């Protein structure tokens, strides 16, 4: 792995992890579902327009359309929608930690439902991940975390795990940016259907809201996605996924810096254990490439 790939991987992890902090700022000033629907509409339109300017087509293959719809609903609408609602009462650092367990949940689901026997290193990683989550949850629950918001975050990462399992390899065939843009438009449409009857546009305008919304739309929304695809093209999906082990720490660190969220000793220990678990699972998959599950 060359230095450029390392810079891209770390940059992607920083952008992905920072999205929870900017989302926390947004939901403090605007209705969460409506704000997310608008964010996806803008990001999706920009993605489609850029894709067309690059010569990409919206005539996708059937697997790409399947990936577009599943990811649009499960990732953009459910995963992020549930997290945006949750972060009205749950800290950004906790939401980031829960979301970062997705690689562990994918590995566990492949073992339980697809019969993909994990390597011993992956089993150790899964055990470490469970222990790390238990450490953090014990610390946060004793500190009075909102159980409803916590359940929404858990539901969100389960939806993201399901989407990841259902569309593995389905985005191959080119038109990557077009697929991403259309996914966002699908998510925007679903969220708008939910927002219209359930929310009122009660917005407290501020420069922090404008900055957070612009940042979330352009950086985690478009830039992080583009960097991810470039990284995958450069070093492959399995090696690129190794950088996910940075997400728990970065999510907590960014929230502590910009939102002054607490970062206790038990949080740091739990984050370290989860990072080790994610890294172990990803390294085990590099040693023994996983077979694609049956559709």
C-alpha positions in Angstrom: 0.0 0.0 0.0 1.6 3.3 -1.1 1.6 6.6 0.7 -1.1 8.0 -1.6 -3.4 5.2 -0.7 -2.7 5.7 3.0 -3.5 9.4 2.7 -6.7 8.7 0.8 -7.8 6.0 3.4 -7.2 8.3 6.4 -8.9 11.2 4.6 -11.9 9.0 3.9 -12.1 7.9 7.6 -11.8 11.5 8.8 -14.6 12.7 6.5 -16.9 9.7 7.3 -16.4 10.1 11.1 -16.9 13.9 11.1 -20.4 13.5 9.5 -21.9 12.6 12.9 -20.6 15.9 14.5 -22.0 18.0 11.6 -25.3 16.1 11.8 -25.5 16.8 15.5 -25.2 20.5 14.8 -27.9 20.3 12.0 -30.5 18.5 14.1 -30.1 21.0 16.9 -31.4 23.8 14.6 -33.6 22.0 12.0 -36.1 19.1 11.7 -33.8 16.1 11.1 -35.7 14.1 8.4 -36.5 17.2 6.3 -32.9 18.4 6.6 -31.5 15.0 5.5 -34.0 14.8 2.6 -32.8 18.2 1.4 -29.1 17.2 1.9 -29.6 14.1 -0.2 -31.5 16.0 -2.9 -28.7 18.5 -3.3 -25.9 15.9 -3.1 -27.8 13.6 -5.5 -28.4 16.2 -8.1 -24.7 17.3 -7.9 -23.6 13.7 -8.2 -25.8 13.0 -11.3 -24.8 16.3 -13.0 -21.1 15.6 -12.4 -21.5 12.0 -13.6 -23.2 13.2 -16.8 -20.4 15.7 -17.4 -17.9 12.9 -17.1 -19.8 10.9 -19.7 -21.5 8.4 -17.3 -24.9 7.0 -18.2 -28.0 6.5 -16.1 -28.7 3.4 -18.0 -27.6 1.1 -15.3 -27.3 -2.7 -15.2 -30.0 -4.6 -13.3 -27.6 -5.3 -10.4 -26.7 -1.6 -10.3 -30.4 -0.6 -10.2 -30.9 -3.1 -7.4 -27.9 -1.6 -5.5 -29.2 1.9 -6.1 -32.7 1.1 -4.7 -31.5 -1.0 -1.7 -28.8 1.5 -0.7 -31.0 4.4 -1.3 -33.6 3.0 1.1 -31.5 1.1 3.7 -28.4 3.3 3.8 -29.6 6.8 3.0 -33.1 6.7 4.3 -33.0 4.2 7.2 -29.4 4.2 8.4 -28.8 8.0 8.2 -32.5 8.9 8.8 -32.6 6.9 12.1 -29.2 8.4 13.1 -30.3 12.0 12.4 -33.4 11.5 14.5 -31.4 9.8 17.2 -28.9 12.6 17.5 -31.5 14.9 18.8 -30.9 13.1 22.1 -27.8 11.0 21.6 -24.3 12.3 21.4 -22.5 12.3 18.1 -19.6 10.3 19.5 -21.9 7.4 20.6 -23.7 7.4 17.2 -20.3 7.2 15.5 -19.2 4.3 17.7 -22.3 2.3 17.0 -22.2 3.0 13.3 -18.5 2.0 13.1 -19.4 -1.6 14.2 -20.8 -2.3 10.8 -17.8 -4.3 9.6 -18.1 -6.5 12.7 -21.8 -7.0 12.0 -21.2 -7.9 8.4 -18.6 -10.5 9.4 -21.0 -11.9 12.0 -23.9 -12.1 9.6 -21.7 -13.8 6.9 -20.8 -16.4 9.6 -24.4 -17.0 10.9 -26.5 -16.7 7.7 -24.2 -17.4 4.8 -22.0 -20.1 6.4 -18.8 -18.2 5.7 -16.5 -19.7 8.4 -14.3 -16.9 9.8 -10.6 -17.3 10.4 -9.4 -17.5 14.0 -8.2 -13.9 13.8 -11.7 -12.8 12.7 -13.3 -14.6 15.6 -11.0 -12.8 18.0 -11.9 -9.6 16.3 -15.6 -10.2 16.8 -15.1 -11.0 20.4 -13.1 -7.9 20.9 -15.8 -5.8 19.2 -18.5 -7.2 21.5 -16.3 -6.5 24.5 -15.5 -3.0 23.4 -19.2 -2.1 22.7 -20.1 -3.6 26.1 -17.5 -1.4 27.8 -18.8 1.8 26.2 -22.5 0.9 26.6 -22.0 0.2 30.3 -20.3 3.6 30.7 -22.9 5.5 28.7 -25.9 3.8 30.2 -24.8 4.5 33.7 -24.4 8.1 32.5 -28.0 8.4 31.4 -28.0 7.9 27.7 -31.4 8.1 26.0 -32.5 4.5 25.3 -34.9 5.4 22.5 -32.1 7.3 20.6 -29.7 4.4 21.3 -32.2 1.9 19.8 -32.5 4.1 16.7 -28.7 4.1 16.2 -28.7 0.3 16.5 -31.5 0.0 14.0 -29.6 2.3 11.7 -26.4 0.2 11.7 -28.5 -3.0 11.2 -30.1 -1.4 8.1 -26.6 -0.5 6.8 -25.3 -4.0 7.4 -28.3 -5.5 5.5 -27.7 -3.2 2.6 -24.0 -4.0 2.5 -24.7 -7.8 2.4 -27.4 -7.6 -0.2 -25.4 -5.6 -2.8 -21.9 -6.9 -2.5 -20.4 -6.7 -5.9 -23.6 -5.3 -7.5 -22.1 -1.8 -8.2 -19.5 -3.2 -10.6 -19.9 -2.2 -14.3 -18.9 1.5 -14.2 -21.0 4.6 -13.7 -20.0 4.7 -10.0 -20.7 8.3 -9.5 -24.1 8.0 -11.3 -25.1 5.1 -9.0 -24.1 7.1 -5.9 -26.1 10.2 -7.1 -29.2 8.1 -7.9 -28.9 6.4 -4.5 -29.0 9.8 -2.8 -32.1 10.8 -4.8 -33.9 7.6 -3.9 -33.1 8.3 -0.2 -34.2 11.9 -0.6 -37.6 10.8 -2.0 -38.2 8.3 0.8 -37.3 10.7 3.5 -39.5 13.4 1.9 -42.5 11.1 2.1 -41.8 10.7 5.8 -41.0 14.3 6.6 -44.0 15.9 4.9 -46.7 14.5 7.2 -44.5 14.3 10.4 -42.4 17.5 10.6 -42.9 21.2 10.4 -40.1 23.4 9.0 -39.2 25.1 12.3 -35.6 26.2 11.6 -33.4 28.3 13.8 -31.1 29.9 11.3 -27.4 30.4 12.3 -24.0 30.4 10.6 -23.2 27.1 12.4 -26.3 25.5 10.8 -25.4 26.8 7.3 -21.7 25.7 7.7 -22.7 22.2 9.0 -25.3 21.7 6.3 -22.9 22.7 3.5 -20.1 20.6 5.0 -22.3 17.5 5.4 -23.6 17.9 1.8 -20.3 18.3 0.1 -17.7 16.5 2.2 -19.2 13.4 3.7 -21.9 13.4 1.1 -19.9 13.7 -2.2 -16.1 14.0 -1.5 -15.9 11.0 0.9 -17.8 8.8 -1.6 -15.5 9.8 -4.5 -12.4 9.2 -2.4 -13.7 5.8 -1.4 -14.3 4.7 -5.0 -10.9 6.0 -6.0 -9.3 4.1 -3.1 -11.1 0.9 -3.9 -10.0 1.2 -7.5 -6.4 1.7 -6.3 -6.0 -1.0 -3.7 -9.2 -3.1 -3.8 -12.3 -3.2 -1.6 -10.9 -5.6 1.1 -7.7 -3.6 1.7 -9.6 -0.3 1.6 -12.0 -1.5 4.2 -9.2 -1.8 6.7 -9.3 2.0 7.2 -12.7 1.5 8.9 -10.9 0.6 12.0 -10.0 4.3 12.4 -13.7 5.4 12.6 -14.5 4.8 16.3 -11.6 6.9 17.5 -12.0 9.6 14.9 -15.7 9.8 15.6 -15.1 10.4 19.3 -12.2 12.7 18.7 -14.0 15.0 16.3 -17.1 15.2 18.5 -14.9 16.0 21.5 -13.0 18.8 19.6 -16.0 20.5 18.0 -18.9 19.7 20.3 -17.0 19.4 23.6 -18.5 16.0 24.2 -17.0 14.1 27.0 -14.4 11.4 26.3 -13.9 9.4 29.5 -11.3 6.7 30.2 -13.8 3.9 29.7 -14.8 5.4 26.3 -11.2 5.4 25.2 -10.7 1.8 26.4 -13.8 0.6 24.6 -12.9 2.5 21.4 -9.4 1.0 21.4 -10.9 -2.5 21.8 -13.4 -2.0 19.0 -10.7 -0.6 16.7 -8.6 -3.7 17.4 -11.6 -5.9 16.6 -12.4 -4.2 13.3 -8.7 -4.3 12.3 -8.5 -8.0 13.1 -11.6 -8.9 11.1 -10.4 -6.9 8.1 -6.9 -8.3 8.2 -8.3 -11.8 8.3 -10.3 -11.1 5.2 -7.2 -10.0 3.4 -5.5 -13.2 4.1 -8.5 -15.3 3.0 -10.7 -13.6 0.4 -14.4 -14.2 1.1 -16.7 -15.9 -1.3 -19.6 -13.9 -2.5 -22.9 -15.1 -0.9 -25.7 -16.4 -3.1 -28.2 -13.8 -4.1 
